[in-house]
Amino acid sequence: MSTAEKEAAWTTGRTLAALRERYPLPQYALFTEVGDATGTQKCRSADAVAMGCWPSRGLCLTGFELKVSRSDWVKELADPAKAEAVCSFCDFWYVVAGARGIVRPGELPPTWGLLEPKGDKLVVSREAPALSPEPVSRPFLAALLRRAAETLAAAGATVTADDLARARAQAFEAGKKSGEALGRSAVARELRELETLRAAVERFEGESGLRLDRWPHGRSLGSAVRLVMSGHIEDARKGMDAAAAYAQGVLRAVEDYRKVADAAKEVPGG
């Protein structure tokens, strides 16, 4: 890493602050120094763990290892298996570098992602692939809850009613914006479907010369269209021809009867 990169490297505190900004309440609950267990069972710990709290964004558990120097990262590379103690419970796993250049191309394990500074924020340099986590064990759950309790106890003196009200207001506003966006999407979809239907009706009326809103017998029109579209129009024509021939036969029989009747009247004594 160059001298310029070393001078630009963030401290652990600044890196954690940027991580909290990227995974804020109430969308996430982020805790630092989370062990794989408590007491004598504890073997390893992650620098940070974030639990997704909104079902719409996935209730995912993401683990982080912070590396603010090249030497710290090189030590991690020498023993990447130590991360498995907590990583095995996570849906995603990220290395959070304090500067670009700490992690060099080709060094990341294939199942890890990378977050690096850009301006005042952390951005994804490589997306972490989705993992297949083990079910959360009781020892790990105990470690996670202990860190949650310790964090709350440490912050209890500084959290005020205004802080809670502000957090609720932010959550409400975020939910409102999400609902409005869903509403606009549904309205736009309905309008597109309506426009498609209107265009189809206009094409039908243009081709057929019929106005559907002026047709007095919509059901008979539908039956006629169905008859044509089903390919049975020839059968219908044959049926009408047969009916016409039968009617003509009846008319001829009537005419013959009239002739016989008129002839009978002309016969004396008829």
Buried (B, 14 or more C-beta within 10 A) or exposed (E): BEEEBBEBBBEBEBBBBBBBEBBEEEBBBBBBEBBBBBEEBBEBBBBBBBBBEBEEEEEBBBBBBBBBBBEBBEEBEEEBEBBEBBBBBBBBBBBBBBBBBBBEEEBBEEBBBBBBBEEEEBEEBBEBEEBEBEEEBEBBEBBBEBBBEEBEEEEEEEEEEEEEEEBEEBBEEEEEEEEEEEEEEEEEEEEEEEEEEEEEEEEEBEEEEEEEEEBEEEEEBEEEEEEEEEEEEEEEEEEEEEEEEEEEEEEEEEEEEEEEEEEEEEEEEE
